[in-house]
Structures are given as C-alpha cells and as structure tokens.
Amino acid sequence: MAEIFSARASPKARPTLLARYWEQAALVALVLLAALLALVNLPYAPRTWFDEGSHLHVPATLVRYGVYADISSEGFRYFGPTIGVGPTVMLPIALAFKLTGIGLVQARLVIVLYLALALLTLYLLARRLHGARVALLALLLVLASRTLRFEGMLEYGRQVLGEVPGVALLSLGLLAYTHGIFNPARSRSYALIAGLAFGLALVTKNQFVLIVPPTLALLALLDWLYFRAGSWWLRLAPPAIAVACFGAWMVIMLTFFGPDGFAANFAKTRQAAGGAIFVFEIDAMRRALVYLAQVYGGLLVPGLAYSLWRSRERSPQALAELAPTLMAALWLTWFIGSLGWARYAFPAVILAALAVARLAVDLIGALRTRRLALPVGLVAAYLGLAILAPIGLTARTVLSPDDSAQRMAGYLKASVPQDRIIETWEPEFGVLSDHRYHYVPTELLDSAVRNVWSDGPPVSYDGLAAEPPYVLTGPFSAYTNIYSAATLEREYAVVFSAEPYVLLRRVAP
C-alpha cells in the first residue's frame, strides 16, 4: 500500500511507462472487482425489502395499468414512492419491465448500470482533480464505503433505491463543472451539461434539493468574490438550470395530481420532513456522529478538513477541488441535524472519498520524503484495514443469498387464488407475484418509523378489522408492530413460513 501511493499526486505529472501500466492493471482489477460484487447473486443479496418494494410499485403499475402511481387493492395511491424517487429511476425500470417482463432482477440491473456510471464519473473526476493514483484509491474507498452496521455504495447499487442514481448524476454534474473551470473556452457547454445533470439529480431524490442548489449558489458567490476562476456561465447556469429542472418536475406533478392532490402530497411530504429531515435531537446527532466516525476508518472528517485547507488558494485547481468538498461538508452538516439515518449521509460519504484519498496519498508521500519508514508502514497498514474490512463485509453479503421472499412468492402463486386479498406491509410482493394486496396506508409510514426509531407515539391501524382472508407478515410489519399480535393469534393460523415472512389464513368464524 505504501509503495503504491507513495508519490505526491499531481494532475500534470507524467508517470513512467511502468507506472502507467501498473495504473491500468490496477484499474482493470478494480473494475473486475466492482463487477463481481455488483452482479453475483443479484436477485437474492441483499434480500429485497420495504423501500425497494414500494419503489417498484410505480414502474410496475405504469406497465400494468398505464398509471404513474403506487397501488393497493382499493386503487391507486399517489403519495409515497411517486415522489420519493423520481422518473430518472422509475421510467428506465418501467422500460425494462415492458421489454423483458416485470421482475426484481430486471429492475436491479437498471440500478447496476447507474452504479457503473457513478463509479466511472467519480474516477474521472478524481483523476482530473488529483491524478491517477488518487483516483484509483478514491475508487477503492468508494467500494469500501460501508461500515459494520450500514450499507455502502455496492449494497445500495444492488437495490432499487434513489441514492446511487442520484450520486451518478451528481458526479456527472461535478465532472462537467470541473471541466468548465479548466476549459474557459468551453465553459458555456460544460455549464449547461452540469446544470442538466444537477437538475436530474434533484429530480431523482428530492432530498438533494436541500443541499445541491445552496452549494452551487455558494460556489458561485465564492468564485465571484474570491477565486475568480470560472466564467459567469459556470457561476449562474448550473444552479439556474438545476432549479428549473426540479421546478419543471413539480409542474408536471401539479398537472398530473391536480391542485388538491398536489397540495395533499406537499403537506404529507412536509410532515415527513419534520419527522426525519429536520430533527435536531441529541440522540439523533449522537447516532450521526458515531456513523461518521466509522466511515473510511475515521478518515472522512479529517479528509474533508484537509481538502478545505487545500482549497484556500485563489486558483482554478482550488475552486475545482472545493466543489465536491463543500457539497459533502454542507451535506454532513445537515445530516447531523437530521434523524441520523446513514442513507441521508450517503452522497456526502461518496464525494468525500476524493478528499480522503488525497489526504492518504499526501500523508504517505510526506512521510516517505522524510524517510520515516515505520510511520509509513503504520499508515499504509491502517489504510489497508480500513479498505479491506468493509469490502470483506460487502463480499459476505453478496455471497450470502436469501431467497425467502422468492420462496414465499412461489407458495402464493401455487396455493393462494389471485382474487383473494392479502393484507400486508411488505410491498416487495407487489412485484414478486400478481396477487391483490392491501397495504397499510402510506400516511402511517412516518409515524410508524418515528415510533420505533425515536420513541414516538404509537401508531393506530385497524386493518385486521376488515377481516382479510390472508395476512402476510415480514420484516417491516414486525419492525413497526403494525398488526395486533393478539388478533393474529386469535383469528389466524400460519399456513406457510419462509423466515422472516409468514403467511396466515383467517380461521375465525
């Protein structure tokens, strides 16, 4: 590790022919590793779950009924996954469903393609800013971005979630923004590309609106008052186009939902934001800080601090380095005041890999210049452990397939008539089988999660009062305790189990 990253990085350095061959070989090895960890056991690892299942309802409903909405046995639902993840994810998956049939693996392959785009753009961005060696280390850190308890880039890149597609588009925008700084003659074209990419990122994940436009506005202000490295096109076009893209998506939703439906969606989104996005609770802050202290072996915050210090000079290089660093720093500042879910910090964690890699390379290079062999070895060993341990955890997840959801879906297809209503809060089965499911109302989601996550008030749901013929329980219904255990024990009997899923049939007269 020390030999690999011993030289101080410089984008203008001309590596020897041998070093160039080594860098190419290392890049090929990383690509093969990423492909292996992204594709092995794709339908079964990690096991599909609530968030992924709810997102899949929208493209499945669009293909089956021609309606862009969630669905339950009583009809279409327009809140929840229709606004939680944008059309940049839903429409490509719907196209895949249309061409190859509705299925989990088809949808996950779309996300794997986004994962490939994210890794490519991050590598190119790091290479343009810091050179090949830092770029290789940054790519390796991204692959090792998970912690002991929380998933990272590879796990999220195997599930139908908005984080990886959002990061892919965000990285593309930063890459175009960086090229615009270093190529003044073409800054207009790069500014337009950056703005469009940032705008698509906002559409992909609404939470990005909290950070991306303010960061772009602050970068424009800093460039105007301090750096004076970019053109006015680069200062104004990216934030303006990004906000316009998000505004256009809001107009489309207003047209689609109507004024009343849009107002109801907005009110529910604001309620959810109050319960998760803006919290400022001591316990939530503690959780957030503990998580950040674990990422990249505790090097995340020092890496960002070092990158900010490097960006103090008035130069195009400093402004270009500041863009991803400032975005990550602002993101983490907000994350500490949120509910503390690790997924909220994910984009910042990925962008911070560039800063951490630069810190590691410069630190090892400085120690080697002073001929401090022992500290070099210790730093290299610690860095290797901080990378290998998370990748090992990811490999364990990938190599531990769980087909319980598919086994339960197989039983449903073979043994339960499709016209019978199944009460559940495991939305992944809406794609795994064609049965009629009644799901717990989406409006209860925020309250149910707050009840468990932050000791909020209990949630009242009387779905069993309708006496559904079947009830399908699983990880999320167990997590939220949404169904009365006493009622299930008194009125229902277990007919099939594929842990953690259990199918019960009503037996009470």
C-alpha positions in Angstrom: 0.0 0.0 0.0 2.8 2.4 0.9 4.6 1.8 -2.4 1.5 2.2 -4.4 0.6 5.6 -3.0 4.0 7.0 -2.1 4.3 9.7 -4.8 2.6 13.1 -4.2 -0.2 13.4 -6.7 -0.2 16.0 -9.4 -2.6 16.1 -12.4 0.3 17.4 -14.5 2.8 14.7 -13.6 3.9 12.4 -16.4 4.2 8.9 -15.0 6.8 6.5 -16.2 5.7 3.8 -18.7 5.9 1.2 -16.0 3.8 3.2 -13.6 1.2 3.8 -16.4 1.0 0.0 -17.0 0.6 -0.6 -13.3 -2.2 2.0 -13.0 -4.0 0.4 -16.0 -3.7 -3.0 -14.4 -5.0 -1.7 -11.1 -7.9 0.0 -12.8 -8.8 -3.3 -14.6 -8.6 -5.2 -11.3 -10.9 -2.7 -9.6 -13.4 -2.8 -12.5 -13.5 -6.6 -12.3 -13.9 -6.5 -8.5 -16.7 -4.0 -8.8 -18.5 -6.0 -11.5 -18.2 -9.2 -9.4 -19.5 -7.6 -6.3 -22.3 -5.8 -8.2 -23.7 -8.8 -10.1 -23.2 -12.1 -8.1 -26.5 -13.3 -6.6 -28.1 -10.1 -7.7 -31.8 -11.2 -7.1 -31.1 -12.5 -3.6 -28.5 -10.4 -2.0 -29.4 -8.3 -0.2 -32.9 -9.6 0.4 -35.5 -7.3 -1.1 -37.3 -5.1 1.4 -39.8 -2.4 2.1 -38.3 0.6 0.4 -37.2 -1.3 -2.7 -40.6 -2.9 -2.9 -42.5 0.4 -2.6 -40.4 2.0 -5.3 -41.0 -0.9 -7.6 -44.8 -0.4 -7.4 -44.6 2.7 -9.6 -43.0 1.2 -12.7 -45.0 -2.0 -12.3 -48.2 0.0 -12.1 -47.2 2.1 -15.1 -46.6 -1.0 -17.2 -49.7 -2.9 -16.0 -52.3 -0.1 -15.9 -50.6 2.9 -17.7 -50.8 5.0 -14.5 -47.8 6.6 -12.7 -48.8 5.7 -9.2 -48.5 3.3 -6.2 -51.2 0.8 -5.9 -53.2 -1.2 -3.3 -56.3 -3.4 -3.5 -58.6 -0.3 -3.1 -57.0 1.5 -6.0 -54.1 3.9 -6.9 -52.1 5.8 -4.4 -50.3 9.0 -5.5 -48.2 9.7 -2.4 -45.0 8.0 -1.3 -42.9 6.3 -3.9 -44.3 8.5 -6.7 -42.4 11.5 -5.2 -39.7 9.7 -3.1 -37.7 8.7 -6.1 -38.0 10.4 -9.5 -38.7 9.4 -13.1 -35.0 9.1 -13.8 -35.3 5.8 -11.9 -38.9 4.8 -12.5 -39.1 5.2 -16.2 -35.9 3.2 -17.1 -37.2 0.4 -14.9 -40.6 0.6 -16.5 -38.9 0.3 -19.9 -37.1 -2.8 -18.7 -40.3 -4.3 -17.4 -42.0 -3.5 -20.7 -39.3 -5.2 -22.7 -38.4 -8.2 -20.5 -41.3 -8.6 -18.1 -41.8 -7.4 -14.5 -39.3 -8.8 -12.1 -36.8 -7.9 -9.4 -33.7 -8.8 -11.3 -34.6 -6.6 -14.3 -35.1 -3.6 -12.0 -31.9 -4.2 -10.1 -29.9 -4.4 -13.4 -31.0 -0.8 -14.1 -29.5 0.3 -10.8 -26.3 -1.6 -11.5 -26.0 0.4 -14.7 -26.3 3.6 -12.6 -23.7 2.2 -10.3 -21.3 1.8 -13.3 -22.0 5.4 -14.3 -21.3 6.6 -10.8 -18.0 4.7 -10.5 -16.9 5.9 -13.9 -17.7 9.6 -13.3 -16.2 9.5 -9.8 -13.0 8.0 -11.1 -12.8 10.6 -14.0 -13.5 13.4 -11.6 -10.8 12.3 -9.1 -8.3 11.7 -11.9 -8.9 15.2 -13.3 -8.5 16.8 -9.9 -5.7 14.8 -8.4 -4.2 12.4 -10.9 -4.4 8.6 -11.5 -3.1 7.4 -8.1 -5.5 9.3 -6.0 -8.3 8.4 -8.4 -7.6 4.7 -8.0 -7.5 5.0 -4.2 -10.7 7.1 -4.3 -12.4 4.4 -6.4 -11.2 1.7 -3.9 -12.6 3.8 -1.0 -15.9 4.2 -2.7 -16.1 0.4 -3.0 -15.3 0.2 0.7 -17.8 2.9 1.8 -19.9 0.6 4.1 -19.5 0.3 7.9 -20.1 -2.6 10.2 -23.9 -1.8 10.5 -24.7 0.3 7.5 -24.5 -0.4 3.8 -22.3 1.4 1.2 -22.0 2.0 -2.5 -22.1 -1.6 -3.6 -25.0 -2.6 -1.5 -27.1 0.4 -2.5 -26.0 -0.2 -6.1 -27.7 -3.6 -6.0 -31.1 -2.3 -4.8 -33.9 -0.1 -6.4 -33.2 3.0 -4.3 -32.6 6.5 -5.4 -29.2 7.1 -3.8 -26.9 5.5 -6.4 -28.7 7.0 -9.4 -28.6 10.4 -7.6 -24.9 10.2 -6.9 -24.2 9.1 -10.5 -25.9 12.2 -11.9 -24.4 14.4 -9.2 -20.9 13.2 -10.0 -21.6 13.8 -13.7 -22.5 17.3 -12.9 -19.4 17.9 -10.8 -17.3 16.4 -13.6 -18.7 18.8 -16.2 -18.4 21.7 -13.7 -14.7 20.8 -13.2 -14.0 20.6 -16.9 -15.7 24.0 -17.3 -13.3 25.5 -14.8 -10.2 24.2 -16.5 -11.5 24.9 -20.1 -12.7 28.5 -20.1 -13.2 28.5 -23.9 -15.9 25.7 -23.5 -17.3 26.8 -20.1 -20.7 27.5 -21.6 -21.2 24.0 -22.9 -19.9 22.4 -19.7 -22.1 24.7 -17.6 -25.2 23.6 -19.5 -24.2 19.9 -19.1 -23.5 20.4 -15.4 -26.8 22.2 -14.8 -28.8 19.5 -16.5 -27.0 16.7 -14.6 -27.5 18.5 -11.3 -31.2 19.1 -12.2 -31.7 15.4 -13.0 -30.1 14.6 -9.6 -32.7 16.8 -7.9 -35.5 15.1 -9.7 -34.1 11.7 -8.7 -34.0 12.4 -5.0 -36.0 15.3 -3.6 -33.7 15.5 -0.5 -30.9 16.6 -2.8 -32.8 20.0 -3.1 -31.7 20.8 0.4 -28.0 20.7 -0.5 -27.2 20.9 -4.2 -28.7 24.4 -5.1 -27.3 26.1 -2.0 -23.9 24.6 -2.7 -23.9 25.8 -6.3 -25.0 29.2 -5.2 -22.3 29.4 -2.5 -19.7 28.3 -5.1 -20.8 31.0 -7.5 -20.5 33.6 -4.7 -17.1 32.4 -3.6 -15.8 32.3 -7.2 -17.1 35.9 -7.8 -15.7 37.3 -4.6 -12.6 35.2 -4.0 -11.4 32.7 -6.6 -12.4 34.5 -9.9 -11.6 31.3 -11.8 -14.8 30.5 -13.5 -17.0 32.3 -16.1 -20.4 33.8 -15.4 -21.9 30.9 -17.3 -20.3 28.5 -14.9 -21.4 30.5 -11.9 -25.1 31.1 -12.9 -26.1 28.3 -15.4 -25.7 25.2 -13.2 -27.9 26.4 -10.2 -30.4 28.1 -12.5 -30.8 25.0 -14.8 -30.9 22.6 -11.8 -33.6 24.5 -10.1 -35.5 24.9 -13.4 -35.4 21.1 -13.9 -36.8 20.5 -10.4 -39.4 23.2 -11.0 -40.4 21.5 -14.2 -40.9 18.2 -12.5 -43.1 20.0 -9.8 -45.2 21.5 -12.6 -45.6 18.0 -14.2 -46.7 16.6 -10.8 -49.1 19.5 -10.3 -50.7 18.8 -13.7 -50.8 15.1 -13.0 -52.2 15.2 -9.5 -54.3 18.4 -9.8 -54.1 21.2 -7.3 -55.8 19.3 -4.5 -53.7 16.2 -4.9 -50.5 18.2 -5.2 -51.3 20.2 -2.1 -52.0 16.9 -0.2 -48.7 15.4 -1.4 -46.9 18.6 -0.4 -48.5 18.6 3.1 -47.6 14.9 3.6 -44.0 15.5 2.4 -43.6 18.4 4.8 -44.9 16.3 7.6 -42.4 13.5 6.8 -39.6 16.1 6.6 -40.5 17.4 10.0 -40.2 13.9 11.4 -37.0 12.8 9.7 -35.2 15.6 7.8 -35.2 18.3 10.4 -35.0 16.8 13.9 -32.1 18.3 15.9 -32.3 15.8 18.7 -29.4 14.8 20.9 -29.7 11.1 20.3 -30.1 11.5 16.5 -27.0 13.7 16.5 -25.0 11.2 18.5 -26.0 8.4 16.0 -24.9 10.6 13.1 -21.6 11.4 14.7 -20.9 7.7 15.6 -21.6 6.7 12.0 -19.3 9.4 10.5 -16.5 8.4 12.9 -16.7 4.8 11.4 -16.6 5.7 7.7 -13.3 5.2 5.9 -11.7 4.2 9.2 -12.5 7.6 10.8 -10.7 9.5 8.0 -13.8 11.1 6.5 -13.8 14.3 8.6 -10.0 14.8 8.5 -10.1 14.3 4.7 -12.7 17.0 4.3 -10.8 19.3 6.6 -7.6 18.8 4.6 -9.4 19.4 1.3 -10.9 22.6 2.6 -7.4 23.7 3.7 -6.0 22.9 0.2 -8.8 25.0 -1.4 -7.6 28.2 0.3 -5.5 29.3 -2.7 -7.0 31.5 -5.4 -6.7 29.2 -8.4 -8.9 27.1 -10.8 -7.5 24.0 -9.1 -8.6 25.1 -5.7 -12.1 26.0 -6.9 -12.4 22.7 -8.6 -11.3 20.8 -5.5 -13.7 22.8 -3.4 -16.8 21.9 -5.3 -17.2 18.3 -4.2 -15.7 19.0 -0.8 -18.0 21.9 0.0 -21.0 19.9 -1.1 -20.0 17.0 1.1 -19.3 19.3 4.1 -22.7 21.0 3.8 -24.4 17.7 3.4 -22.9 16.2 6.5 -23.8 19.4 8.5 -27.4 18.8 7.6 -27.1 15.1 8.3 -26.1 15.7 11.9 -29.3 17.7 12.4 -31.5 15.1 10.7 -32.8 11.8 12.1 -29.4 10.3 11.6 -30.2 7.7 9.0 -27.0 6.6 7.3 -28.6 6.8 3.9 -29.1 10.6 4.4 -25.3 10.9 4.5 -24.5 8.6 1.6 -23.9 11.1 -1.2 -21.6 13.1 1.1 -19.7 10.0 2.1 -19.1 9.1 -1.6 -18.0 12.5 -2.6 -15.7 12.7 0.4 -13.8 9.6 -0.9 -11.8 12.0 -3.1 -10.7 14.1 -0.2 -9.8 11.1 1.9 -7.8 9.6 -0.9 -5.9 12.8 -1.4 -5.1 13.1 2.3 -3.8 9.5 2.4 -1.6 9.9 -0.6 -0.1 13.2 0.6 0.4 11.9 4.1 2.3 8.8 2.9 4.3 10.9 0.4 5.3 13.3 3.1 6.4 10.6 5.5 8.4 8.9 2.8 10.1 12.1 1.9 11.3 12.3 5.5 12.4 8.7 5.3 10.1 7.7 8.2 9.6 4.1 7.3 7.8 2.9 10.4 5.0 5.6 10.3 4.7 4.9 6.5 4.1 1.3 7.3 1.6 2.0 10.0 -0.4 4.5 7.9 -0.4 2.1 5.0 -1.5 -0.8 7.2 -4.3 1.2 8.8 -5.5 2.3 5.3 -5.4 -1.2 4.0 -7.5 -2.4 7.0 -10.0 0.5 6.6 -10.5 -0.7 2.9 -10.3 -4.5 3.2 -12.6 -4.9 6.2 -15.6 -3.1 4.6 -15.1 -4.9 1.3 -15.0 -8.2 3.2 -18.3 -7.3 4.8 -19.8 -6.5 1.3 -18.5 -9.8 -0.1 -20.1 -11.6 2.8 -23.4 -10.0 2.0 -23.1 -10.8 -1.7 -22.1 -14.4 -1.1 -25.0 -15.0 1.4 -28.1 -15.1 -0.8 -31.5 -15.0 0.8 -34.4 -16.3 -1.4 -37.0 -16.2 1.3 -39.1 -13.6 -0.5 -39.0 -15.6 -3.7 -39.9 -18.8 -1.9 -42.9 -17.1 -0.3 -43.9 -15.6 -3.6 -43.7 -19.1 -5.1 -46.0 -20.5 -2.5 -48.5 -17.7 -3.1 -48.6 -18.4 -6.8 -49.1 -22.1 -6.2 -51.6 -22.1 -3.3 -53.4 -18.8 -3.0 -56.1 -17.7 -5.6 -55.1 -14.4 -7.2 -58.5 -12.8 -6.4 -58.1 -13.2 -2.7 -57.0 -10.1 -0.9 -53.8 -10.4 1.2 -53.2 -7.8 3.9 -49.5 -6.9 4.3 -47.0 -4.2 4.8 -44.3 -6.0 2.7 -44.6 -4.1 -0.6 -41.9 -6.1 -2.3 -44.5 -8.8 -3.0 -46.4 -6.5 -5.4 -43.6 -7.2 -7.9 -42.9 -10.8 -6.9 -46.5 -12.0 -7.5 -49.7 -10.8 -9.2 -52.0 -11.2 -6.2 -54.2 -8.4 -4.8 -52.5 -6.9 -1.8 -53.9 -4.4 0.6 -51.1 -2.3 2.1 -51.1 -0.2 5.2 -51.8 3.4 4.2 -48.6 5.3 3.3 -49.6 8.2 5.6 -48.7 6.0 8.6 -45.2 5.3 7.5 -43.5 8.3 9.0 -45.3 7.9 12.3 -44.6 4.2 12.5 -40.9 4.7 11.8 -40.7 7.5 14.4 -42.4 5.3 16.9 -39.6 2.7 16.6 -36.6 5.0 15.8 -37.1 7.8 18.2 -39.7 6.6 20.7 -42.6 8.5 19.1 -46.3 7.9 19.9 -47.8 4.5 19.0 -49.5 4.1 15.6 -53.1 3.0 15.4 -54.0 0.9 12.4 -57.1 -1.3 12.3 -56.5 -3.1 9.1 -57.4 -6.5 10.6 -60.9 -5.2 11.4 -61.8 -5.7 7.7 -61.2 -9.5 8.3 -58.8 -10.0 5.3 -58.7 -13.7 4.3 -54.9 -13.7 4.4 -52.2 -11.7 6.2 -48.6 -11.7 5.1 -46.2 -10.6 7.8 -42.5 -9.9 7.4 -39.5 -7.8 8.4 -41.2 -4.4 8.1 -44.5 -5.3 9.8 -42.6 -6.9 12.6 -40.3 -3.9 12.8 -43.3 -1.5 13.2 -45.6 -3.9 15.1 -48.3 -2.7 12.9 -50.6 -5.7 13.3 -52.1 -6.8 16.6 -50.3 -10.0 17.7 -53.3 -10.9 19.8 -55.7 -10.6 16.9 -53.4 -12.7 14.6 -53.1 -15.4 17.3 -56.9 -15.5 17.9 -58.2 -15.3 14.4 -55.5 -16.5 12.1 -53.4 -19.7 11.6 -50.0 -20.0 9.9 -50.2 -21.8 6.6 -46.6 -21.2 5.3 -43.4 -19.7 6.6 -40.3 -18.6 4.8 -38.5 -16.7 7.5 -38.7 -13.8 8.0 -42.0 -14.0 6.1 -45.1 -15.7 7.5 -48.5 -16.3 5.7 -51.5 -16.6 7.9 -55.1 -17.5 6.9 -58.2 -16.4 8.7 -59.9 -19.2 10.6 -62.3 -17.3 12.9 -66.0 -17.7 12.0 
